[in-house]
Amino acid sequence: MKGKLIKEGVQAKNFTAVGNDLKLISLSDFKGKVRIISSVPSLDTGVCAAQTMRFNKEASQLKNTQIITISCDLPFAQKRFCTSQEITNLVTVSDHRETEFGVKYGFLIEELRLLARGVIIVDKEDTVRYVELVKEITEHPNYDKALEVAKSLS
């Protein structure tokens, strides 16, 4: 892994990634909201697809919360996935260009140029309140715990 894993209780590090429309999107664009960052290796795999679909489904029950799914997939692939799976309640962004998120948050698997699977929750004041990096990349994150933390902050 490249970068040091971010810890709970620290100030969230702003990062910029590429949106499906090729425009840059930063974490700070969603300031004032609770942010759930769902990091996945590739939307073209079963667990990553399931993780994204689960958060998309849960998004409607979260107030003042923005869910951001991030991977190193190209924006075109992310857009295709979102269209085919009717993903409309969250934002997907690509870290493929600079891997800024991966390095700043300690989620970059450098030799594969993929992001590790996990969930980070940032509160409205930009403090990291939850960090989960799954031990095995094929495992699902603890959705219930992440959603419980997010709901307590909104």
N, C-alpha and C positions, 0 to 999 in steps of 0.2 A: 504494500500500500504506500502511496505517496502522500505526504502531508501528515499532519498530526490530527488524530480523531478529535473533533470538537467535543467539549464537555458541557454538561448541564450547568446552568448558572452563569455562563459567560455571555458576553455581548455577541450577538449573531454577526457573522462577517458578511458584508454585502458581496454579492457576486452577480455577474452578468452572463446570460446564456442566450441562445438564439430561439426565438419563437417559431411557430409553424409558418408564419408569414415572412420569415427571414428578418424580422425586426428584433432588435436587442431588448431583452426583458431582464430587469434586475429585481433582486429580492426587495429592495427599497421601494419598488413600484407598488407594493402591497402594504406599505407602512400603515400602521393603525389597525391592522387586522391580525388575527391569529393566523399563522402560516404553518401548514403541514407540508413538509418537503418529503416526498416519496421518491427515494432513489432506487432505480432499477437498472440492471445491466442492459437489457434490450427488450423493447415492447414486443418483439417477434418471438418471445418464448412464453411458455404456458404460465409459469409462476408470475412473471412480470405483467402479463396481460391480466391475470386474475387480480393482482395487487391493484392495478390501475382501475379495473372495473369495480372493485370493491370500494375504493375511495370515491370514485365517481358516484356510486349509488349512495354512499353515506353523506356526500356533500350537501344534499338538500336538507339534512337534519342539523347542520352546523350553522350557527349564526355568526356573522362577522368573521368568517374564516375563509381563507383562500388555500386551496390545495394545489400544489405544484408538483407535477411528476417530472423528474429529470432523468435523462439517460444520455449516452453518447450516440444514440441513433441519430441519423440525419433528420432534419426538420421535415423533409418530404415523407420519410417513413413514419414519423410520428403523426403527421397529418392524415396519412392513409389509414393508419391504425384507428385514430380517433373517429374518422368518418365511418369506417366499416363497423366499429363497435358502438357507435352513437355516444361517444364520450363528449359531453357538453358541459359538465359541471365542474371541471377542473382545467388547469392550464398545463400543457406539456411544453417543456423546453429542452433544447439540446445543448449539452456541454461539450460537443465534439470539437469545437473550434479551439478553445483555449484551456479546456478542462479546469476552469477557474473554481467552480464549485468543488469538484473532486479533490483538488489540491488543498483548498482552504478548509474543507470540512473533513479531510482525511478519508475520503471514500473512493479515491482513484486507484484502480488496480492497474498500475502503470504498464506492466508487461503485456496486458491484454487491451489496454486503452478502453476499459469499461469501468463503469461505476459499480461499486458494491451495493448490495441490497440493504435497505434500511429506511428508517423514518426519523425525521428531526422535526420537532415542534418549536416554533418561535412565537413568543407572546407579542402582544400589541406594542410593548415597549422595547422590542428587539432583543429580549433575553431568551437564550436557549433554555427550554423547559423540559425537553425530553430528547434523548438520543438512543436509538437502537440500531446497531449494526449486527445483522444476523451472522451467526457463526459459520453456517454453511450456505452458500449462495443459492442453493435450490430450496431452502426453507422459506416459509412465509414469515413476515414480521408479525408481531403481536398486535393485530388490528384493534382488539378490544381495549388494550391498555393505551395505545396511542389515541384512540377516539375518546377515551375517558379523560385523558389529560387535556385534549383539545377542547372538549365540552366544558371542562372546569375553568378554562381561561377565557371563553367567549362571553 
